[in-house]
Amino acid sequence: MKEKNDKQKKWNMANPAGKAYLAWTLEDYEIWKEEPPDCLLQYQGKTEGQLMSDFEIEGWVSDNFKALSVLKEENSEAFERVHRDFLADLAYLNEIGKIEEELFNELSGRDIYDF
């Protein structure tokens, strides 16, 4: 495992609970040496969540719902991790006004992912 550099350590101190992936800026991707979505290269300073259209959000929610439904059935450990990240992203989308509180609450429940 790689040792964290100073920027990564500072990032962790500034974000002790982590940060929703849809809230990452280009700078976050650079700090963690990860490949950013193309949209962030064009609109530096923005987040992927800010740049997503309603149509893109709908597809993203649908894809995550399908994946979570399968994971809940087949791999509870992976479900917990992916569900936690999904909830963080949903909370961020709600915070910036991209989704309504009602949708956030509906998708936050665990029972809706049962077959």
C-alpha positions as CSV (number, residue, x, y, z in Angstrom):
1,M,0.0,0.0,0.0
2,K,1.3,3.4,-0.9
3,E,2.1,5.9,1.8
4,K,-0.1,9.0,1.8
5,N,1.6,12.2,0.7
6,D,1.2,15.5,2.5
7,K,-1.7,16.7,0.3
8,Q,-3.6,13.5,1.0
9,K,-3.0,13.8,4.7
10,K,-4.3,17.4,4.7
11,W,-7.3,16.3,2.6
12,N,-8.1,13.6,5.2
13,M,-7.8,16.1,8.0
14,A,-10.2,18.5,6.1
15,N,-12.6,15.7,5.3
16,P,-12.5,13.3,8.3
17,A,-15.7,11.5,7.2
18,G,-14.6,11.4,3.6
19,K,-16.3,13.2,0.8
20,A,-19.1,12.1,-1.6
21,Y,-17.6,11.2,-4.9
22,L,-20.0,13.5,-6.8
23,A,-18.7,16.3,-4.6
24,W,-15.1,15.8,-5.7
25,T,-13.5,18.6,-7.7
26,L,-10.6,18.2,-10.2
27,E,-8.3,19.1,-7.3
28,D,-9.5,16.1,-5.3
29,Y,-8.9,13.7,-8.1
30,E,-5.4,15.2,-8.6
31,I,-4.6,14.8,-4.9
32,W,-5.6,11.1,-4.9
33,K,-4.0,10.5,-8.3
34,E,-7.2,9.2,-9.8
35,E,-8.6,9.8,-13.3
36,P,-11.2,12.5,-13.2
37,P,-14.4,12.5,-15.3
38,D,-13.9,14.4,-18.5
39,C,-16.5,17.0,-17.5
40,L,-14.2,18.2,-14.6
41,L,-11.4,18.9,-17.0
42,Q,-13.6,21.3,-18.9
43,Y,-15.3,22.9,-15.9
44,Q,-12.5,23.2,-13.3
45,G,-13.8,24.2,-9.8
46,K,-17.1,22.4,-10.3
47,T,-18.1,19.0,-9.1
48,E,-19.6,16.1,-11.1
49,G,-22.8,16.4,-9.2
50,Q,-23.1,20.1,-10.1
51,L,-22.6,19.3,-13.8
52,M,-25.0,16.4,-14.0
53,S,-28.3,17.0,-15.9
54,D,-31.6,15.7,-14.6
55,F,-31.4,13.0,-17.2
56,E,-27.9,12.0,-16.1
57,I,-29.0,11.9,-12.5
58,E,-32.0,9.7,-13.4
59,G,-29.7,7.2,-15.1
60,W,-27.1,7.3,-12.3
61,V,-29.9,6.6,-9.7
62,S,-31.3,3.8,-11.9
63,D,-27.9,2.1,-12.4
64,N,-27.1,2.3,-8.7
65,F,-30.5,1.0,-7.7
66,K,-30.0,-2.1,-9.9
67,A,-26.5,-2.7,-8.6
68,L,-27.5,-2.3,-5.0
69,S,-30.5,-4.7,-5.5
70,V,-28.1,-7.4,-6.8
71,L,-25.4,-6.7,-4.2
72,K,-27.9,-6.9,-1.3
73,E,-28.9,-10.3,-2.5
74,E,-25.4,-11.6,-3.3
75,N,-22.8,-9.8,-1.2
76,S,-23.8,-8.0,2.0
77,E,-20.4,-6.6,2.7
78,A,-20.1,-5.0,-0.7
79,F,-23.7,-3.8,-0.4
80,E,-22.9,-2.0,2.8
81,R,-19.9,-0.2,1.3
82,V,-21.6,0.8,-2.0
83,H,-24.8,1.8,-0.2
84,R,-22.9,4.1,2.2
85,D,-21.2,5.8,-0.8
86,F,-24.5,6.0,-2.7
87,L,-26.1,7.7,0.3
88,A,-23.2,10.2,0.6
89,D,-23.7,11.1,-3.1
90,L,-27.5,11.3,-2.7
91,A,-27.1,13.6,0.3
92,Y,-24.7,15.8,-1.7
93,L,-27.2,16.0,-4.6
94,N,-29.9,16.9,-2.2
95,E,-27.7,19.5,-0.6
96,I,-27.0,21.3,-3.9
97,G,-30.7,21.1,-4.9
98,K,-30.3,18.4,-7.7
99,I,-32.7,16.0,-6.0
100,E,-35.7,16.5,-3.8
101,E,-35.7,15.6,-0.1
102,E,-38.6,13.1,-0.8
103,L,-36.5,11.2,-3.4
104,F,-33.5,11.2,-1.0
105,N,-35.6,9.7,1.8
106,E,-37.1,7.1,-0.5
107,L,-33.7,5.9,-1.9
108,S,-32.1,6.0,1.6
109,G,-34.2,3.1,2.9
110,R,-32.7,-0.4,2.7
111,D,-35.9,-2.3,2.1
112,I,-36.4,-0.9,-1.4
113,Y,-33.4,-3.0,-2.6
114,D,-35.1,-6.3,-1.8
115,F,-36.2,-8.5,-4.7
